[in-house]
């Protein structure tokens, strides 16, 4: 029976990731000895680009196989898990590569678990955080999804609070507008009343003056 091309590509990609991990260890030895790792860094960049390209090929080929039903859904899920594990290891290798000049924490552990063939081990892989040690990829994925759900719930609650505060601000603004209108009406009423009072005061003064003038004229006539 002819080997499955997808599984063959996966094996090549797996070995490439293993080679990169070993090259990273070699570069770290250079750094510890105070030597310049320029050449090995160039090689690592090329290998990392090849790894990224091969993982992309695996993703595209898997998508076509599932879409055309060349493989079962169960096998598609199994292969998708393999691709996801490769992506996780690629990110770890990228992080280790970018830490040039800084000693990464390394442990003797398996580069891949549950691959297409027999399990293989690579002694130079970054140590996993304590929070995810002993977790399967599916459990890590579920944990990440739970964190995302909690963050979404927190954002929804924050959104509701902001919406209520916005409504309160609008209500306060409307109340202030009404109060300003009342104040404007009172100011107009006061101005009108003040004007009327001034007019009445002038009228009273005028009447009083006329009355006084008439009284003086009458007294003069009587004399």
FITOR-43112 format. One line per field, with one value per residue (C-alpha): residue number from 1; x, y, z. Coordinates in nm, 3 decimals, padded with zeros to 5 digits. Layout:
BEGIN
seq: NUM:... $
u: X:... $
v: Y:... $
w: Z:... $
***
This chain:
BEGIN
seq: 1:2:3:4:5:6:7:8:9:10:11:12:13:14:15:16:17:18:19:20:21:22:23:24:25:26:27:28:29:30:31:32:33:34:35:36:37:38:39:40:41:42:43:44:45:46:47:48:49:50:51:52:53:54:55:56:57:58:59:60:61:62:63:64:65:66:67:68:69:70:71:72:73:74:75:76:77:78:79:80:81:82:83:84:85:86:87:88:89:90:91:92:93:94:95:96:97:98:99:100:101:102:103:104:105:106:107:108:109:110:111:112:113:114:115:116:117:118:119:120:121:122:123:124:125:126:127:128:129:130:131:132:133:134:135:136:137:138:139:140:141:142:143:144:145:146:147:148:149:150:151:152:153:154:155:156:157:158:159:160:161:162:163:164:165:166:167:168:169:170:171:172:173:174:175:176:177:178:179:180:181:182:183:184:185:186:187:188:189:190:191:192:193:194:195:196:197:198:199:200:201:202:203:204:205:206:207:208:209:210:211:212:213:214:215:216:217:218:219:220:221:222:223 $
u: 00.000:00.141:00.214:-00.028:00.130:-00.012:00.140:00.472:00.471:00.381:00.680:00.910:00.769:00.809:01.174:01.230:01.092:01.320:01.618:01.537:01.520:01.861:02.003:01.870:02.051:02.369:02.331:02.287:02.610:02.778:02.638:02.751:03.103:03.103:03.116:02.934:02.630:02.573:02.600:02.375:02.120:02.105:02.047:01.779:01.592:01.584:01.469:01.197:01.066:01.061:00.876:00.613:00.567:00.533:00.275:00.082:00.092:-00.038:-00.328:-00.427:-00.398:-00.601:-00.873:-00.899:-00.908:-01.191:-01.384:-01.362:-01.425:-01.104:-01.073:-01.331:-01.427:-01.267:-00.937:-00.968:-01.002:-00.700:-00.488:-00.609:-00.484:-00.144:-00.134:-00.236:00.045:00.291:00.170:00.218:00.571:00.647:00.549:00.773:01.063:01.004:01.008:01.329:01.490:01.404:01.563:01.913:02.157:01.915:01.931:01.594:01.467:01.511:01.411:01.454:01.104:00.916:00.896:00.572:00.321:00.089:00.236:00.159:00.406:00.598:00.658:00.985:01.174:01.375:01.583:01.577:01.234:01.119:00.962:00.587:00.434:00.325:-00.038:-00.045:00.195:00.032:-00.248:-00.330:-00.360:-00.739:-00.740:-00.516:-00.751:-01.053:-00.875:-00.801:-01.163:-01.283:-01.055:-01.189:-01.549:-01.474:-01.313:-01.617:-01.849:-01.642:-01.653:-02.031:-02.070:-01.844:-02.044:-02.369:-02.220:-02.099:-02.440:-02.612:-02.366:-02.424:-02.800:-02.756:-02.541:-02.808:-03.079:-02.870:-02.809:-03.182:-03.256:-02.998:-03.151:-03.494:-03.350:-03.175:-03.504:-03.676:-03.395:-03.424:-03.801:-03.748:-03.485:-03.725:-04.007:-03.780:-03.667:-04.028:-04.136:-03.843:-03.928:-04.289:-04.181:-03.952:-04.233:-04.477:-04.218:-04.164:-04.544:-04.590:-04.310:-04.468:-04.813:-04.664:-04.477:-04.791:-04.985:-04.720:-04.717:-05.096:-05.093:-04.842:-05.036:-05.362:-05.201:-05.064:-05.406:-05.579:-05.340 $
v: 00.000:00.336:00.577:00.863:01.183:01.395:01.173:01.172:01.554:01.555:01.329:01.563:01.863:01.686:01.609:01.969:02.099:01.856:01.978:02.341:02.258:02.092:02.392:02.624:02.419:02.439:02.817:02.843:02.650:02.911:03.188:03.020:02.990:03.356:03.271:03.453:03.251:03.455:03.162:02.935:03.216:03.244:02.869:02.890:03.164:02.950:02.644:02.844:02.972:02.617:02.496:02.766:02.678:02.304:02.364:02.581:02.298:02.053:02.285:02.339:01.969:01.869:02.118:01.977:01.618:01.693:01.900:01.630:01.355:01.173:01.102:01.055:01.336:01.146:01.119:01.484:01.581:01.367:01.530:01.875:01.806:01.713:02.040:02.239:02.075:02.166:02.527:02.537:02.400:02.646:02.933:02.793:02.763:03.118:03.250:03.062:03.189:03.551:03.519:03.554:03.616:03.498:03.142:02.973:02.716:02.376:02.030:01.683:01.609:01.498:01.737:01.580:01.354:01.122:01.182:00.996:00.718:00.608:00.867:01.054:01.255:01.573:01.673:02.045:02.199:02.494:02.394:02.438:02.675:02.512:02.603:02.373:02.098:01.758:01.900:01.758:01.995:01.961:02.053:02.355:02.459:02.424:02.627:02.904:02.900:02.927:03.226:03.388:03.326:03.483:03.782:03.816:03.803:04.072:04.288:04.242:04.350:04.650:04.738:04.727:04.951:05.201:05.196:05.271:05.549:05.692:05.686:05.850:06.118:06.180:06.200:06.445:06.648:06.658:06.761:07.040:07.160:07.176:07.357:07.605:07.669:07.732:07.966:08.151:08.186:08.313:08.559:08.690:08.714:08.898:09.139:09.203:09.251:09.481:09.687:09.715:09.818:10.086:10.217:10.221:10.394:10.663:10.701:10.737:10.993:11.187:11.182:11.281:11.567:11.689:11.664:11.865:12.127:12.159:12.201:12.483:12.662:12.638:12.788:13.076:13.150:13.147:13.404 $
w: 00.000:-00.103:00.186:00.239:00.092:00.375:00.643:00.456:00.451:00.821:00.898:00.703:00.887:01.221:01.150:01.038:01.369:01.550:01.347:01.432:01.803:01.782:01.591:01.860:02.123:01.915:01.888:02.265:02.308:02.086:02.304:02.625:02.482:02.379:02.007:01.729:01.605:01.286:01.045:01.248:01.281:00.902:00.880:01.148:00.964:00.649:00.841:01.019:00.685:00.548:00.858:00.819:00.452:00.520:00.792:00.546:00.291:00.551:00.637:00.274:00.186:00.490:00.401:00.049:00.176:00.419:00.165:-00.104:00.156:00.074:00.447:00.723:00.959:01.246:01.060:00.962:01.330:01.421:01.154:01.253:01.606:01.461:01.266:01.575:01.773:01.499:01.509:01.887:01.858:01.577:01.808:02.082:01.840:01.714:02.070:02.147:01.825:01.908:02.252:02.111:02.392:02.659:02.790:02.742:02.993:02.832:02.944:02.806:02.683:02.374:02.080:01.968:02.138:01.947:01.600:01.281:01.359:01.665:01.936:01.903:02.160:02.130:02.434:02.363:02.389:02.595:02.926:02.939:03.197:03.522:03.445:03.140:03.240:03.201:02.983:02.643:02.350:02.366:02.737:02.672:02.392:02.622:02.890:02.640:02.519:02.880:02.938:02.620:02.733:03.072:02.901:02.671:02.974:03.144:02.831:02.808:03.171:03.112:02.801:03.002:03.270:03.011:02.842:03.174:03.250:02.904:02.960:03.301:03.140:02.876:03.145:03.346:03.030:02.953:03.312:03.291:02.965:03.131:03.433:03.202:03.022:03.356:03.461:03.128:03.179:03.535:03.414:03.148:03.406:03.651:03.381:03.279:03.641:03.711:03.404:03.518:03.866:03.728:03.506:03.798:04.018:03.756:03.719:04.094:04.115:03.831:03.994:04.329:04.167:03.996:04.320:04.501:04.227:04.238:04.616:04.602:04.325:04.525:04.836:04.632:04.487:04.824:04.957 $
***
